[in-house]
């Protein structure tokens, strides 16, 4: 990290390895190659022309039957958005490629909830980093999430939370646009009921801060901009944000303790991807009871994936 010229040289040396692996579909090496791209872009905190070439290859690989590897690709893709957002705003070909991956993962019948959670995260990081620059994509993100939330019986709480957070992110991004999309599709009352009845399920620091930010944005709407279908329940916004603020200190404390445990346990073998185990151990075949404790959310040592923002 302290020698960017050496890092740039390393990227050039590694590029043929990345190219051969992806072009020849050496699936056994995909995880390592995506880790290399993740490491280079994270260390540089910027996206070089060499790494943008790697991005193009990742998209091509994804489209040629590697959509099931989105979980492995995600840390690198997050870096491309985090550190290359200006290029995404200027180069719509790159932006379209990221959105295409999100769209594909939701439309593909072969993939499951884990892969779609990755799609939720990718949409989320786009909306957080490119505020004001992706208005034309936000209605599609809301539609992808709400179609599943209103038409499918979701068996896993973390999947349901991530889908809701796609919509919450859209509200935080642009409350007027998002409320208009929800209302025009008849989703407004359904979503707000779902969101506020699940408020205690938003247990991570990131979950709470995101909901607080979205509610704050909603409170900027004029009275005539609030849809009739939710006007009666509008005061619940204040109840919800109060509840989130009340529970935020405990979540912050849990996160700090988890970070200390993680640093102590890993030592020098530090891993930047803090959510590897987020959905491991979840029961994807049996419905959870509403009163069931989400063990992973409540006590597992992981941080929200945007903690480096």
ZATI-704640 format. One record per atom (N, C-alpha, C, O): residue in one letter; x, y, z. Coordinates in steps of 0.02 Angstrom, whole numbers, padded with zeros to 5 digits, always signed. Layout:
% residues N
AXYZ
...
This chain:
% residues 309
X+00041-00061+00000
X+00000+00000+00000
X+00043+00063+00000
X+00022+00115-00026
X+00102+00059+00029
X+00145+00118+00034
X+00188+00129-00029
X+00222+00180-00034
X+00185+00082-00076
X+00225+00089-00138
X+00180+00078-00198
X+00180+00024-00228
X+00142+00130-00217
X+00094+00122-00272
X+00127+00103-00338
X+00096+00068-00379
X+00190+00125-00350
X+00223+00108-00413
X+00236+00032-00417
X+00230+00002-00470
X+00255+00003-00359
X+00266-00070-00357
X+00200-00107-00367
X+00197-00157-00403
X+00148-00081-00336
X+00081-00112-00343
X+00058-00111-00416
X+00032-00160-00441
X+00068-00054-00449
X+00049-00048-00519
X+00088-00098-00562
X+00061-00127-00609
X+00152-00107-00545
X+00193-00155-00582
X+00168-00226-00570
X+00166-00267-00616
X+00150-00240-00508
X+00123-00306-00491
X+00059-00321-00530
X+00049-00376-00555
X+00016-00271-00535
X-00046-00280-00573
X-00032-00300-00645
X-00065-00344-00673
X+00018-00268-00675
X+00037-00283-00744
X+00063-00354-00750
X+00047-00390-00798
X+00102-00375-00701
X+00130-00443-00701
X+00075-00495-00692
X+00076-00548-00723
X+00026-00479-00649
X-00027-00527-00632
X-00081-00532-00686
X-00117-00581-00689
X-00086-00481-00728
X-00141-00479-00777
X-00144-00540-00823
X-00198-00566-00835
X-00087-00565-00848
X-00090-00625-00890
X-00118-00686-00852
X-00152-00728-00881
X-00102-00690-00787
X-00129-00745-00746
X-00205-00740-00742
X-00240-00790-00750
X-00229-00679-00729
X-00301-00667-00725
X-00334-00684-00792
X-00386-00717-00795
X-00303-00660-00846
X-00331-00670-00913
X-00336-00744-00931
X-00389-00768-00953
X-00281-00781-00921
X-00281-00852-00938
X-00333-00890-00897
X-00369-00932-00924
X-00336-00876-00833
X-00382-00911-00788
X-00455-00901-00810
X-00494-00948-00814
X-00473-00838-00824
X-00542-00823-00840
X-00560-00843-00912
X-00614-00869-00924
X-00515-00831-00959
X-00530-00847-01029
X-00535-00922-01040
X-00575-00946-01081
X-00494-00961-01003
X-00495-01034-01012
X-00540-01068-00961
X-00542-01129-00956
X-00578-01028-00924
X-00627-01053-00876
X-00597-01105-00828
X-00623-01160-00821
X-00541-01086-00797
X-00509-01130-00748
X-00545-01118-00680
X-00519-01084-00636
X-00604-01149-00674
X-00648-01135-00618
X-00615-01145-00550
X-00629-01108-00503
X-00570-01194-00545
X-00537-01209-00481
X-00495-01151-00456
X-00480-01147-00397
X-00476-01105-00501
X-00434-01049-00482
X-00472-00983-00478
X-00443-00931-00463
X-00537-00985-00492
X-00576-00923-00492
X-00571-00885-00426
X-00559-00825-00425
X-00580-00921-00371
X-00580-00888-00306
X-00514-00851-00294
X-00514-00794-00270
X-00458-00883-00312
X-00393-00852-00302
X-00385-00790-00346
X-00357-00740-00324
X-00408-00795-00408
X-00402-00738-00454
X-00443-00679-00430
X-00420-00622-00432
X-00505-00693-00407
X-00546-00638-00382
X-00516-00607-00319
X-00523-00547-00307
X-00483-00649-00278
X-00449-00623-00219
X-00390-00578-00239
X-00378-00527-00206
X-00355-00596-00291
X-00299-00555-00315
X-00325-00486-00337
X-00296-00435-00320
X-00380-00486-00375
X-00409-00423-00398
X-00433-00382-00339
X-00423-00321-00336
X-00465-00415-00291
X-00488-00382-00229
X-00429-00350-00192
X-00432-00292-00172
X-00376-00388-00184
X-00317-00364-00147
X-00285-00304-00181
X-00267-00255-00149
X-00277-00308-00247
X-00246-00253-00285
X-00287-00189-00280
X-00260-00135-00266
X-00352-00194-00291
X-00394-00134-00291
X-00402-00106-00221
X-00405-00045-00212
X-00404-00150-00170
X-00412-00126-00101
X-00348-00092-00078
X-00351-00041-00044
X-00290-00120-00096
X-00226-00091-00075
X-00215-00023-00109
X-00188+00023-00078
X-00235-00018-00173
X-00223+00044-00211
X-00272+00099-00193
X-00256+00158-00199
X-00332+00079-00169
X-00386+00128-00155
X-00403+00170-00217
X-00430+00225-00212
X-00387+00143-00275
X-00404+00174-00339
X-00405+00118-00391
X-00376+00065-00379
X-00438+00130-00447
X-00443+00079-00498
X-00400+00100-00558
X-00414+00150-00591
X-00348+00062-00571
X-00303+00077-00627
X-00333+00053-00693
X-00379+00012-00692
X-00307+00077-00750
X-00331+00052-00814
X-00323-00024-00820
X-00364-00057-00851
X-00270-00052-00790
X-00260-00125-00790
X-00317-00160-00755
X-00343-00211-00779
X-00337-00133-00697
X-00390-00165-00659
X-00459-00155-00692
X-00503-00197-00683
X-00468-00100-00730
X-00531-00094-00767
X-00535-00147-00821
X-00589-00170-00838
X-00477-00166-00849
X-00476-00222-00896
X-00499-00286-00861
X-00536-00326-00889
X-00475-00295-00799
X-00495-00353-00760
X-00571-00351-00746
X-00604-00403-00747
X-00597-00291-00734
X-00669-00284-00723
X-00709-00307-00784
X-00758-00343-00778
X-00686-00286-00843
X-00720-00307-00905
X-00720-00383-00911
X-00769-00413-00934
X-00664-00413-00892
X-00660-00486-00896
X-00705-00520-00844
X-00734-00573-00858
X-00712-00489-00784
X-00757-00517-00734
X-00828-00518-00760
X-00864-00567-00753
X-00849-00462-00791
X-00917-00459-00818
X-00927-00510-00874
X-00979-00544-00877
X-00878-00516-00917
X-00882-00565-00972
X-00886-00636-00944
X-00925-00677-00969
X-00846-00650-00893
X-00846-00716-00861
X-00914-00730-00829
X-00941-00784-00837
X-00941-00680-00793
X-01006-00686-00761
X-01060-00703-00813
X-01102-00747-00801
X-01057-00669-00869
X-01109-00679-00921
X-01101-00744-00959
X-01147-00767-00992
X-01043-00774-00955
X-01031-00836-00993
X-01040-00898-00949
X-01009-00950-00962
X-01083-00893-00898
X-01101-00951-00859
X-01071-00955-00790
X-01074-01007-00758
X-01040-00900-00767
X-01008-00902-00701
X-01048-00861-00649
X-01019-00836-00601
X-01114-00856-00659
X-01153-00815-00613
X-01154-00844-00542
X-01164-00808-00493
X-01142-00909-00536
X-01140-00940-00470
X-01077-00921-00431
X-01071-00937-00372
X-01031-00886-00463
X-00971-00863-00429
X-00977-00790-00406
X-00927-00760-00386
X-01038-00763-00407
X-01046-00693-00387
X-01023-00681-00315
X-00996-00628-00300
X-01033-00730-00271
X-01012-00721-00202
X-00936-00711-00198
X-00912-00671-00158
X-00899-00748-00240
X-00826-00741-00241
X-00805-00675-00273
X-00754-00646-00255
X-00844-00652-00322
X-00828-00590-00357
X-00844-00528-00316
X-00815-00475-00326
X-00891-00535-00268
X-00920-00477-00235
X-00869-00429-00203
X-00875-00369-00213
X-00820-00454-00163
X-00773-00407-00132
X-00737-00363-00184
X-00727-00303-00173
X-00716-00393-00240
X-00683-00355-00292
X-00731-00305-00324
X-00713-00247-00336
X-00793-00327-00337
X-00842-00282-00367
X-00858-00223-00321
X-00868-00167-00345
X-00861-00236-00256
X-00872-00181-00209
X-00816-00130-00214
X-00829-00070-00210
X-00754-00153-00222
X-00698-00107-00229
X-00704-00065-00292
X-00688-00006-00292
X-00726-00096-00347
X-00735-00059-00409
X-00785-00002-00400
X-00777+00052-00429
X-00837-00015-00361
X-00887+00038-00349
X-00861+00088-00298
X-00867+00149-00308
X-00831+00063-00243
X-00806+00108-00190
X-00753+00156-00215
X-00755+00216-00201
X-00705+00129-00253
X-00647+00169-00272
X-00649+00192-00346
X-00608+00232-00367
X-00698+00166-00383
X-00702+00185-00453
X-00768+00217-00472
X-00787+00217-00531
X-00803+00244-00422
X-00871+00269-00434
X-00871+00327-00485
X-00919+00335-00523
X-00817+00368-00484
X-00815+00423-00533
X-00813+00395-00604
X-00846+00421-00649
X-00774+00343-00615
X-00770+00312-00681
X-00837+00281-00701
X-00856+00283-00759
X-00872+00253-00652
X-00938+00224-00666
X-00987+00279-00688
X-01027+00268-00732
X-00982+00337-00655
X-01026+00393-00673
X-01011+00418-00743
X-01055+00439-00780
X-00946+00417-00762
X-00925+00444-00827
X-00931+00392-00882
X-00944+00410-00940
X-00922+00329-00865
X-00922+00276-00915
X-00983+00232-00904
X-00982+00187-00862
X-01036+00245-00942
X-01098+00208-00931
X-01092+00135-00951
X-01133+00094-00931
X-01042+00119-00991
X-01032+00049-01009
X-01014+00008-00947
X-01038-00048-00938
X-00971+00036-00903
X-00953+00002-00841
X-01013-00001-00794
X-01026-00053-00764
X-01049+00054-00788
X-01107+00056-00744
X-01160+00006-00767
X-01189-00030-00726
X-01173+00004-00833
X-01221-00043-00860
X-01201-00115-00845
X-01244-00158-00834
X-01135-00128-00845
X-01111-00195-00832
X-01126-00217-00760
X-01147-00273-00749
X-01116-00171-00712
X-01132-00187-00642
X-01207-00199-00634
X-01227-00248-00602
X-01247-00155-00663
X-01321-00163-00657
X-01343-00227-00692
X-01389-00261-00669
X-01311-00243-00747
X-01328-00305-00783
X-01317-00367-00740
X-01355-00415-00743
X-01264-00365-00700
X-01250-00422-00656
X-01304-00428-00602
X-01325-00483-00585
X-01326-00371-00575
X-01380-00371-00525
X-01444-00398-00557
X-01478-00441-00529
X-01460-00373-00616
X-01521-00393-00651
X-01519-00468-00666
X-01569-00504-00656
X-01462-00492-00690
X-01455-00562-00709
X-01464-00609-00650
X-01497-00660-00655
X-01435-00591-00593
X-01438-00635-00534
X-01509-00641-00508
X-01527-00691-00478
X-01550-00589-00519
X-01620-00592-00497
X-01664-00628-00547
X-01716-00655-00529
X-01645-00628-00610
X-01686-00659-00662
X-01669-00732-00674
X-01708-00769-00704
X-01610-00753-00650
X-01586-00821-00664
X-01619-00871-00616
X-01612-00864-00555
X-01653-00920-00643
X-01687-00970-00601
X-01639-01019-00569
X-01657-01054-00522
X-01577-01023-00595
X-01529-01072-00569
X-01499-01051-00502
X-01474-01093-00465
X-01501-00986-00487
X-01468-00962-00426
X-01516-00962-00367
X-01577-00961-00376
X-01488-00962-00308
X-01529-00963-00248
X-01524-00899-00208
X-01499-00848-00233
X-01549-00901-00146
X-01551-00842-00104
X-01483-00812-00088
X-01476-00751-00085
X-01433-00856-00078
X-01366-00831-00063
X-01340-00785-00118
X-01315-00731-00105
X-01348-00808-00180
X-01325-00768-00237
X-01364-00703-00243
X-01337-00651-00262
X-01428-00706-00228
X-01469-00646-00234
X-01454-00597-00178
X-01462-00536-00187
X-01433-00622-00120
X-01410-00577-00067
X-01350-00537-00093
X-01344-00477-00079
X-01306-00570-00130
X-01249-00535-00161
X-01273-00481-00209
X-01245-00427-00212
X-01327-00497-00247
X-01356-00447-00292
X-01383-00388-00253
X-01376-00331-00275
X-01416-00402-00195
X-01441-00348-00153
X-01384-00303-00130
X-01390-00241-00133
X-01329-00333-00109
X-01272-00294-00084
X-01242-00251-00139
X-01223-00194-00127
X-01239-00279-00199
X-01210-00241-00255
X-01254-00181-00273
X-01229-00127-00286
X-01320-00192-00272
X-01366-00136-00285
X-01359-00084-00230
X-01360-00024-00243
X-01352-00108-00168
X-01347-00062-00112
X-01285-00019-00117
X-01289+00042-00108
X-01229-00048-00133
X-01166-00010-00136
X-01167+00040-00194
X-01135+00092-00191
X-01203+00023-00248
X-01211+00071-00303
X-01250+00131-00280
X-01231+00188-00293
X-01306+00119-00246
X-01349+00175-00224
X-01314+00219-00173
X-01325+00280-00171
X-01272+00189-00130
X-01238+00228-00079
X-01181+00270-00108
X-01167+00324-00083
X-01148+00245-00159
X-01090+00280-00187
X-01107+00327-00245
X-01071+00375-00256
X-01160+00312-00281
X-01176+00351-00341
X-01240+00392-00332
X-01281+00395-00377
X-01247+00422-00273
X-01308+00460-00258
X-01317+00516-00309
X-01272+00556-00320
X-01377+00518-00338
X-01392+00569-00388
X-01372+00550-00458
X-01388+00587-00506
X-01338+00494-00466
X-01313+00476-00532
X-01346+00416-00564
X-01330+00399-00622
X-01391+00381-00528
X-01420+00320-00556
X-01497+00320-00547
X-01527+00268-00534
X-01527+00379-00556
X-01600+00384-00548
X-01638+00335-00593
X-01690+00309-00573
X-01611+00324-00653
X-01647+00281-00700
X-01644+00207-00681
X-01684+00167-00707
X-01598+00188-00636
X-01593+00118-00616
X-01631+00103-00552
X-01651+00046-00540
X-01642+00154-00511
X-01673+00143-00445
X-01742+00111-00449
X-01756+00065-00410
X-01787+00132-00495
X-01852+00098-00500
X-01845+00024-00514
X-01884-00017-00489
X-01795+00005-00554
X-01785-00066-00568
X-01763-00104-00506
X-01785-00160-00494
X-01718-00073-00466
X-01696-00105-00405
X-01755-00117-00357
X-01762-00170-00328
X-01798-00066-00351
X-01857-00073-00308
X-01902-00129-00334
X-01927-00169-00296
X-01911-00130-00400
X-01953-00181-00430
X-01927-00252-00419
X-01965-00298-00405
X-01861-00261-00426
X-01831-00327-00416
X-01844-00352-00346
X-01862-00410-00335
X-01835-00308-00297
X-01844-00327-00227
X-01917-00339-00210
X-01935-00389-00179
X-01960-00292-00230
X-02031-00296-00210
X-02067-00354-00245
X-02113-00383-00216
X-02046-00372-00304
X-02077-00428-00339
X-02069-00492-00299
X-02114-00533-00294
X-02009-00500-00270
X-01997-00560-00228
X-02032-00553-00161
X-02062-00601-00137
X-02027-00495-00130
X-02057-00485-00064
X-02133-00494-00064
X-02161-00515-00014
X-02165-00477-00119
X-02238-00481-00122
X-02264-00546-00152
X-02323-00562-00145
X-02221-00584-00187
X-02245-00643-00222
X-02217-00709-00198
X-02242-00762-00217
X-02165-00707-00157
X-02133-00769-00135
X-02136-00775-00059
X-02134-00725-00023
X-02141-00837-00036
X-02139-00850+00036
X-02066-00860+00055
X-02037-00913+00041
X-02037-00810+00086
X-01965-00812+00101
X-01952-00852+00164
X-01983-00840+00216
X-01905-00898+00160
X-01893-00944+00215
X-01836-00921+00261
X-01829-00946+00316
X-01796-00874+00238
X-01737-00854+00276
X-01739-00780+00291
X-01748-00738+00247
X-01731-00764+00355
X-01737-00694+00376
X-01685-00649+00344
X-01701-00593+00324
X-01622-00672+00339
X-01570-00628+00312
X-01584-00609+00240
X-01569-00554+00219
X-01613-00655+00201
X-01632-00641+00132
X-01686-00588+00130
X-01683-00540+00091
X-01736-00595+00173
X-01791-00547+00176
X-01765-00478+00196
X-01786-00427+00167
X-01720-00476+00245
X-01692-00412+00267
X-01654-00378+00211
X-01661-00318+00200
X-01613-00416+00174
X-01574-00386+00120
X-01618-00360+00063
X-01603-00308+00033
X-01672-00395+00049
X-01719-00371-00002
X-01752-00306+00021
X-01758-00258-00018
X-01772-00304+00085
X-01802-00242+00111
X-01751-00185+00109
X-01769-00128+00095
X-01688-00201+00122
X-01638-00149+00123
X-01622-00122+00054
X-01596-00066+00047
X-01636-00160+00002
X-01632-00132-00066
X-01680-00073-00073
X-01664-00021-00101
X-01741-00083-00047
X-01792-00031-00051
X-01776+00026-00003
X-01784+00085-00020
X-01754+00009+00058
X-01735+00061+00107
X-01678+00104+00079
X-01678+00165+00087
X-01630+00072+00046
X-01576+00108+00014
X-01601+00156-00040
X-01577+00212-00046
X-01651+00132-00078
X-01680+00174-00130
X-01713+00235-00099
X-01709+00291-00126
X-01747+00225-00042
X-01779+00281-00007
X-01727+00330+00017
X-01735+00391+00011
X-01672+00304+00045
X-01617+00347+00068
X-01586+00385+00009
X-01568+00443+00015
X-01581+00351-00048
X-01553+00380-00109
X-01597+00438-00134
X-01572+00492-00149
X-01662+00426-00139
X-01709+00477-00164
X-01780+00460-00140
X-01814+00420-00172
X-01802+00490-00085
X-01867+00472-00056
X-01926+00486-00102
X-01973+00446-00104
X-01924+00541-00138
X-01981+00558-00181
X-01988+00508-00239
X-02042+00484-00254
X-01932+00494-00270
X-01932+00446-00325
X-01955+00377-00301
X-01996+00345-00333
X-01929+00356-00244
X-01943+00288-00219
X-02016+00282-00198
X-02048+00232-00213
X-02042+00331-00162
X-02112+00329-00140
X-02158+00329-00201
X-02209+00295-00202
X-02139+00367-00253
X-02179+00368-00315
X-02181+00299-00347
X-02234+00276-00369
X-02123+00265-00349
X-02120+00198-00379
X-02162+00149-00338
X-02200+00109-00366
X-02155+00152-00272
X-02194+00107-00229
X-02269+00119-00237
X-02308+00071-00244
X-02289+00182-00238
X-02360+00199-00242
X-02390+00180-00309
X-02446+00155-00313
X-02353+00193-00363
X-02379+00178-00430
X-02387+00103-00443
X-02424+00083-00488
X-02353+00062-00402
X-02360-00011-00409
X-02404-00041-00354
X-02412-00102-00351
X-02432+00002-00311
X-02475-00024-00257
X-02436-00059-00203
X-02464-00103-00168
X-02373-00042-00194
X-02330-00076-00145
X-02320-00036-00081
X-02293-00063-00032
X-02341+00027-00078
X-02321+00071-00023
X-02341+00044+00045
X-02299+00034+00088
X-02405+00031+00054
X-02429+00008+00119
X-02399-00059+00137
X-02381-00071+00195
X-02393-00104+00088
X-02363-00170+00099
X-02292-00163+00124
X-02272-00196+00172
X-02253-00120+00091
X-02182-00115+00110
X-02174-00082+00179
X-02135-00107+00221
X-02209-00028+00191
X-02201+00006+00256
X-02223-00039+00313
X-02192-00038+00367
X-02276-00077+00303
X-02298-00124+00355
X-02244-00177+00368
X-02229-00194+00425
X-02215-00202+00314
X-02163-00253+00319
X-02101-00225+00355
X-02072-00258+00398
X-02082-00164+00336
X-02022-00132+00363
X-02029-00121+00438
X-01985-00140+00477
X-02083-00089+00460
X-02089-00070+00530
X-02110-00127+00575
X-02099-00124+00636
X-02139-00179+00547
X-02153-00238+00588
X-02090-00279+00598
X-02087-00322+00643
X-02038-00267+00558
X-01975-00304+00563
X-01919-00261+00592
X-01860-00280+00587
X-01935-00205+00623
X-01884-00156+00642
X-01833-00186+00690
X-01774-00167+00688
X-01854-00234+00733
X-01806-00264+00780
X-01763-00318+00747
X-01715-00343+00777
X-01778-00335+00684
X-01737-00383+00648
X-01677-00349+00615
X-01631-00383+00591
X-01676-00282+00614
X-01620-00246+00587
X-01568-00237+00643
X-01567-00186+00678
X-01525-00287+00651
X-01483-00291+00710
X-01413-00264+00701
X-01381-00243+00749
X-01387-00264+00639
X-01319-00239+00628
X-01318-00163+00633
X-01369-00130+00624
X-01259-00136+00647
X-01250-00063+00647
X-01271-00035+00580
X-01306+00016+00576
X-01249-00067+00527
X-01266-00043+00459
X-01341-00042+00448
X-01368+00006+00421
X-01376-00096+00470
X-01449-00099+00462
X-01483-00039+00495
X-01526-00006+00466
X-01462-00026+00556
X-01493+00027+00595
X-01479+00096+00566
X-01524+00138+00560
X-01416+00108+00548
X-01398+00173+00520
X-01433+00185+00453
X-01454+00241+00439
X-01438+00132+00413
X-01472+00139+00349
X-01546+00157+00358
X-01572+00202+00324
X-01579+00123+00404
X-01650+00137+00416
X-01659+00207+00445
X-01705+00243+00427
X-01614+00227+00491
X-01617+00295+00518
X-01610+00347+00463
X-01647+00396+00460
X-01562+00335+00418
X-01551+00381+00362
X-01612+00386+00316
X-01630+00440+00294
X-01642+00327+00302
X-01701+00326+00258
X-01760+00361+00290
X-01796+00399+00256
X-01772+00349+00355
X-01828+00381+00389
X-01817+00457+00390
X-01864+00495+00380
X-01755+00478+00403
X-01739+00549+00403
X-01755+00580+00335
X-01781+00636+00331
X-01740+00545+00281
X-01756+00569+00214
X-01832+00573+00203
X-01856+00621+00173
X-01868+00523+00228
X-01941+00524+00221
X-01972+00584+00258
X-02022+00612+00236
X-01942+00604+00313
X-01968+00661+00352
X-01958+00728+00316
X-01985+00779+00338
X-01920+00727+00261
X-01911+00789+00222
X-01969+00798+00172
X-01975+00851+00142
X-02011+00747+00163
X-02066+00752+00116
X-02119+00800+00142
X-02133+00802+00202
X-02148+00839+00097
X-02204+00882+00116
X-02267+00840+00127
X-02272+00784+00102
X-02314+00866+00165
X-02375+00829+00182
X-02411+00804+00119
X-02437+00749+00117
X-02412+00846+00066
X-02448+00827+00005
X-02409+00775-00036
X-02436+00747-00084
X-02347+00761-00017
X-02307+00710-00052
X-02313+00642-00020
X-02290+00592-00048
X-02344+00639+00039
X-02352+00575+00074
X-02413+00539+00045
X-02468+00566+00047
X-02405+00478+00019
X-02461+00442-00011
X-02518+00432+00039
X-02507+00421+00099
X-02579+00435+00014
X-02638+00426+00056
X-02637+00359+00092
X-02660+00354+00149
X-02611+00309+00059
X-02612+00241+00086
X-02572+00234+00150
X-02583+00187+00188
X-02524+00279+00163
X-02483+00273+00223
X-02487+00334+00269
X-02451+00339+00318
X-02530+00382+00252
X-02535+00443+00293
X-02553+00428+00365
X-02526+00458+00411
X-02599+00381+00375
X-02622+00366+00442
X-02565+00338+00485
X-02560+00352+00545
X-02522+00299+00454
X-02467+00268+00492
X-02403+00309+00492
X-02352+00286+00520
X-02404+00369+00462
X-02342+00409+00456
X-02309+00423+00523
X-02247+00424+00526
X-02347+00435+00579
X-02315+00446+00644
X-02271+00388+00667
X-02228+00397+00709
X-02283+00328+00638
X-02242+00270+00657
X-02169+00281+00637
X-02124+00248+00664
X-02156+00326+00589
X-02087+00341+00571
X-02047+00363+00632
X-01990+00342+00642
X-02078+00405+00673
X-02043+00430+00733
X-02035+00375+00785
X-01984+00372+00819
X-02085+00332+00791
X-02078+00275+00837
X-02021+00229+00813
X-01981+00205+00854
X-02019+00217+00747
X-01967+00173+00720
X-01897+00201+00729
X-01851+00165+00749
X-01888+00266+00715
X-01821+00295+00720
X-01800+00299+00793
X-01740+00292+00809
X-01848+00309+00839
X-01832+00309+00911
X-01807+00241+00933
X-01758+00235+00969
X-01841+00189+00910
X-01822+00120+00926
X-01751+00105+00899
X-01711+00074+00934
X-01737+00128+00840
X-01672+00115+00810
X-01616+00151+00849
X-01563+00122+00860
X-01629+00213+00869
X-01580+00250+00908
X-01569+00217+00977
X-01513+00216+01002
X-01623+00191+01006
X-01617+00159+01071
X-01573+00096+01069
X-01537+00082+01116
X-01577+00060+01014
X-01541-00004+01008
X-01473+00003+00974
X-01435-00045+00971
X-01458+00063+00947
X-01394+00072+00911
X-01333+00065+00956
X-01285+00033+00935
X-01332+00092+01017
X-01271+00085+01059
X-01252+00012+01072
X-01193-00005+01070
X-01301-00031+01085
X-01286-00101+01097
X-01257-00134+01034
X-01211-00175+01039
X-01284-00115+00975
X-01257-00142+00913
X-01185-00119+00901
X-01143-00159+00879
X-01171-00056+00916
X-01103-00031+00910
X-01055-00068+00956
X-00999-00085+00937
X-01078-00081+01018
X-01036-00117+01066
X-01023-00188+01042
X-00967-00212+01046
X-01075-00221+01017
X-01067-00289+00991
X-01017-00291+00933
X-00977-00337+00928
X-01021-00240+00891
X-00976-00238+00833
X-00904-00228+00856
X-00858-00260+00829
X-00893-00184+00905
X-00825-00172+00930
X-00797-00236+00961
X-00738-00253+00951
X-00838-00271+01000
X-00815-00333+01031
X-00800-00386+00978
X-00750-00422+00984
X-00842-00389+00927
X-00831-00437+00874
X-00766-00422+00837
X-00729-00467+00819
X-00753-00358+00826
X-00692-00338+00791
X-00630-00357+00832
X-00580-00380+00805
X-00634-00346+00898
X-00577-00364+00941
X-00565-00439+00940
X-00508-00462+00935
X-00619-00478+00943
X-00612-00550+00940
X-00583-00573+00874
X-00541-00617+00871
X-00607-00541+00820
X-00583-00559+00753
X-00509-00543+00745
X-00471-00584+00720
X-00489-00483+00766
X-00419-00463+00761
X-00375-00509+00803
X-00321-00529+00781
X-00398-00526+00862
X-00359-00570+00907
X-00354-00640+00878
X-00301-00671+00881
X-00409-00663+00850
X-00409-00732+00825
X-00370-00740+00761
X-00339-00793+00750
X-00370-00689+00717
X-00338-00696+00652
X-00265-00676+00653
X-00226-00699+00611
X-00246-00633+00699
X-00176-00611+00701
X-00156-00578+00637
X-00190-00532+00613
X-00099-00601+00609
X-00073-00569+00548
X-00112-00590+00486
X-00107-00557+00434
X-00149-00645+00491
X-00185-00670+00433
X-00251-00634+00427
X-00304-00664+00435
X-00248-00569+00413
X-00308-00527+00414
X-00347-00536+00350
X-00319-00539+00295
X-00412-00540+00357
X-00457-00549+00300
X-00504-00489+00297
X-00541-00476+00345
X-00504-00454+00241
X-00545-00393+00235
X-00619-00409+00228
X-00661-00367+00242
X-00635-00469+00205
X-00705-00485+00193
X-00736-00507+00259
X-00725-00563+00282
X-00776-00463+00289
X-00799-00473+00357
X-00866-00509+00361
X-00891-00520+00416
X-00895-00527+00304
X-00962-00557+00307
X-00963-00627+00276
X-01015-00650+00254
X-00905-00660+00275
X-00902-00725+00242
X-00954-00774+00269
X-00983-00812+00231
X-00966-00771+00335
X-01009-00822+00365
X-01080-00798+00375
X-01119-00828+00412
X-01098-00743+00342
X-01163-00712+00357
X-01221-00760+00348
X-01267-00761+00389
X-01219-00801+00294
X-01277-00844+00283
X-01260-00918+00291
X-01302-00961+00277
X-01200-00933+00315
X-01184-01003+00327
X-01224-01027+00388
X-01230-00991+00437
X-01249-01087+00383
X-01286-01115+00439
X-01359-01098+00440
X-01396-01122+00483
X-01382-01056+00393
X-01454-01040+00392
X-01492-01098+00362
X-01467-01134+00319
X-01553-01107+00384
X-01595-01160+00359
X-01634-01134+00299
X-01681-01095+00307
X-01613-01156+00240
X-01645-01131+00179
X-01704-01174+00158
X-01734-01163+00105
X-01721-01224+00198
X-01776-01269+00180
X-01836-01265+00226
X-01890-01289+00208
X-01828-01235+00285
X-01883-01233+00332
X-01897-01162+00353
X-01851-01122+00365
X-01960-01146+00358
X-01982-01079+00376
X-01962-01063+00448
X-01971-01105+00492
X-01936-01003+00459
X-01921-00981+00527
X-01984-00952+00559
X-02025-00922+00525
X-01992-00963+00624
X-02045-00930+00661
X-02026-00857+00672
X-01967-00841+00675
X-02075-00814+00677
X-02061-00743+00687
X-02023-00731+00751
X-01985-00683+00757
X-02033-00776+00801
X-02001-00765+00865
X-01931-00797+00867
X-01895-00790+00917
X-01912-00832+00813
X-01847-00866+00814
X-01790-00816+00819
X-01793-00761+00790
X-01740-00836+00855
X-01682-00791+00862
X-01636-00802+00803
X-01616-00858+00788
X-01619-00747+00770
X-01572-00751+00714
X-01502-00751+00743
X-01473-00698+00755
X-01475-00810+00753
X-01411-00817+00788
X-01356-00779+00753
X-01316-00745+00786
X-01354-00783+00688
X-01301-00750+00651
X-01305-00674+00661
X-01254-00642+00672
X-01366-00646+00658
X-01373-00574+00665
X-01358-00551+00736
X-01330-00497+00746
X-01377-00592+00785
X-01373-00570+00854
X-01303-00576+00885
X-01283-00533+00924
X-01265-00629+00866
X-01205-00640+00905
X-01143-00657+00864
X-01089-00667+00893
X-01149-00661+00799
X-01090-00681+00759
X-01042-00623+00749
X-01063-00565+00747
X-00979-00640+00745
X-00928-00588+00741
X-00917-00565+00669
X-00866-00579+00639
X-00965-00529+00643
X-00952-00498+00578
X-00975-00426+00578
X-01021-00407+00614
X-00941-00386+00537
X-00959-00316+00530
X-01000-00306+00467
X-01000-00348+00423
X-01035-00250+00464
X-01071-00236+00403
X-01021-00223+00346
X-00967-00195+00356
X-01042-00244+00286
X-00993-00244+00231
X-00974-00175+00207
X-00930-00167+00165
X-01007-00124+00233
X-00989-00056+00213
X-00950-00021+00267
X-00945+00041+00267
X-00922-00058+00315
X-00889-00027+00372
X-00827+00013+00351
X-00804+00056+00389
X-00802+00000+00292
X-00742+00036+00270
X-00758+00101+00236
X-00713+00137+00215
X-00824+00117+00230
X-00843+00180+00199
X-00814+00239+00238
X-00824+00296+00219
